[in-house]
Structure formats: structure tokens, C-alpha cells
């Protein structure tokens, strides 16, 4: 079965958890989390839960554990904490938990980002993979990065990713 056939047999509705990682954002100022919710809803996907967590690796991992046990969650999309500042710990928290990494996701995101912002794209540590039967995707927290990742990578393949992780 080819790529097109796989996608044709993939779910068209995916139940997602959204996690914004930030030390400064509040529910009212979480524009990136709101954008992810809107884009998912606009494409017919369901929001199983939405969270705002401090950039503390232990807190992020605790939440990912809870979401992995949530029967309705098929995919988790995190935004924020993927840079290289001292407080950016999302990458370490996520990578330690992944059962399988999708290295191509980070590579493609940085390549696409380079086309938009130039060499600063190298500082993104966007990553994706699987964790206990769930798709986990971690992207930067800027609205431009969210729009790029969702539009070019996540939304076109979300159902296919969920299909593959459950085969």
C-alpha cells in the first residue's frame, strides 16, 4: 500500500491535547495555544484537553504521562520551550520519553523555517515521535512557528501519523 492509500485509510478526525509550555503566558495571553486549537478545529479535529504548564521538565513529563493514559488523546501538540535559553527544557523533557523519534519532523521544520527566518532556524529544537501509543509533537511557541508547523507538517499528516502509530 502506497503513501496515498495509507492516507486514504487514515482517520480524518484526531483527538488532540494541546500543551503550551511557558513561564510567562496565561490563558488570556496564550495566542499560540489558541491558534493551534483554531487550526485543529478548522480541520475537523477534536480538542480532548488544553494545558498551560511552566517550563519545568518534571512538570512537562508528568503531564505527558497523564495524557498518555488519557483514552481519548491520540496526539499531543506542545508549543514553547524548544529554544536554547537556560529555561528552555521542553526538548529534554520530551526526548527522554519518546519511544520512537521522527527525526524528519525536526529536520523539515528547520528547513521550512530557514526559508522564512534564515539562519536563526538552527536554534529550534522542534521534535516529534511516539510515546506509549500517542503521537507527540513539540514545536516553538511563536505564532509564526505554529502556523508553519501546523500548516506544512502537522495538519497534512496528523491522521496518517495516528494510523501508523496504532498499526
C-alpha positions in Angstrom: 0.0 0.0 0.0 1.4 3.3 -1.1 1.5 6.7 0.8 -1.7 7.9 -0.8 -3.6 4.7 0.1 -2.3 4.9 3.7 -3.5 8.4 4.0 -6.9 7.4 2.5 -7.3 4.8 5.3 -6.2 7.3 8.0 -8.6 8.9 10.4 -9.9 12.2 9.3 -10.7 13.3 12.9 -7.9 13.1 15.5 -8.4 13.8 19.2 -5.6 16.1 20.4 -4.2 17.5 23.6 -2.6 20.9 23.4 0.2 21.9 25.8 1.6 25.4 26.0 4.9 25.5 27.8 5.7 28.9 29.2 6.8 30.7 32.3 5.0 33.9 31.3 1.9 33.1 29.3 -1.6 33.0 30.9 -4.8 31.5 29.4 -5.6 35.0 28.2 -2.2 35.6 26.5 -1.6 32.1 25.1 -2.1 33.1 21.5 -0.1 30.2 20.1 -2.2 27.6 22.0 -5.3 29.4 20.8 -4.0 29.3 17.2 -3.4 25.5 17.5 -6.9 25.0 18.8 -8.4 27.1 16.0 -6.4 25.3 13.2 -7.2 21.9 14.6 -10.9 22.7 14.8 -10.9 24.3 11.4 -9.6 21.0 10.0 -12.3 18.9 11.9 -10.1 17.6 14.7 -11.2 17.4 18.3 -9.6 19.0 21.3 -9.5 16.5 24.1 -7.8 18.9 26.5 -5.7 22.0 26.6 -3.0 22.8 29.2 -0.6 25.6 30.2 2.5 24.4 32.1 5.6 26.0 33.4 8.9 25.2 31.6 9.9 22.6 34.1 10.9 19.3 32.6 9.4 17.3 35.5 6.1 19.0 35.2 6.1 18.5 31.4 6.9 14.8 31.8 4.2 14.4 34.5 1.6 15.9 32.2 2.7 13.8 29.2 2.4 10.7 31.4 -1.2 11.7 32.3 -2.0 12.5 28.6 -0.6 9.1 27.5 -3.0 7.4 29.9 -6.0 9.5 28.7 -8.0 7.2 26.5 -9.4 10.0 24.2 -6.0 11.5 23.4 -4.4 10.3 20.2 -1.9 13.1 19.7 -0.2 15.7 21.9 1.0 19.0 20.4 3.3 21.0 22.6 4.4 24.6 21.9 7.1 26.5 23.6 10.4 25.8 25.3 12.2 24.5 22.3 15.0 27.1 22.1 18.4 27.1 23.7 17.9 29.6 26.6 18.5 28.4 30.1 14.8 28.0 30.8 14.0 26.0 27.6 13.5 22.5 28.8 10.7 21.1 26.7 13.1 19.3 24.3 14.9 17.4 27.1 11.6 16.5 28.8 10.0 15.2 25.6 13.0 13.4 24.1 13.6 11.4 27.3 10.1 10.0 27.0 9.8 9.2 23.3 9.6 5.6 22.3 10.4 6.4 18.7 11.6 9.7 17.2 10.6 11.1 13.9 13.8 12.9 13.1 12.4 14.0 9.8 9.9 16.3 11.5 12.6 18.5 13.1 14.7 18.4 10.0 11.8 19.5 7.8 10.6 22.1 10.3 14.0 23.7 10.5 14.4 23.7 6.7 11.0 25.3 6.2 11.8 27.8 9.0 15.1 28.7 7.4 13.2 29.8 4.3 11.2 32.2 6.4 13.7 33.4 9.1 17.1 32.5 7.9 19.9 31.0 9.9 18.2 31.6 13.3 16.2 28.4 12.4 19.1 26.4 13.6 18.1 27.3 17.2 14.8 25.5 17.1 14.8 22.1 18.7 11.4 21.0 17.4 10.9 17.3 17.7 8.3 14.6 17.2 7.8 11.0 17.9 5.7 8.5 19.7 5.1 7.9 23.4 3.0 4.9 24.6 0.9 4.8 21.5 0.4 8.5 21.2 1.8 11.0 18.6 3.8 13.7 20.4 4.9 16.8 18.5 6.9 19.7 20.1 7.1 23.0 18.3 8.3 26.5 19.1 5.8 28.8 20.8 5.8 31.7 18.3 2.6 32.2 16.3 4.7 32.2 13.1 6.3 28.8 14.0 2.9 27.4 15.0 1.4 28.5 11.7 4.3 27.0 9.7 4.4 23.7 11.6 0.7 23.2 11.6 0.1 24.2 8.0 3.0 22.5 6.3 3.7 19.4 8.5 1.2 18.6 11.2 -2.2 19.0 9.7 -1.3 17.3 6.4 -0.1 14.2 8.2 -1.9 14.1 11.6 -4.4 11.3 10.6 -1.6 9.4 8.9 0.6 9.6 11.9 -2.1 8.3 14.2 -2.9 5.5 11.8 0.7 4.4 11.7 1.4 4.6 15.5 -1.7 2.3 16.0 -0.8 -0.3 13.4 
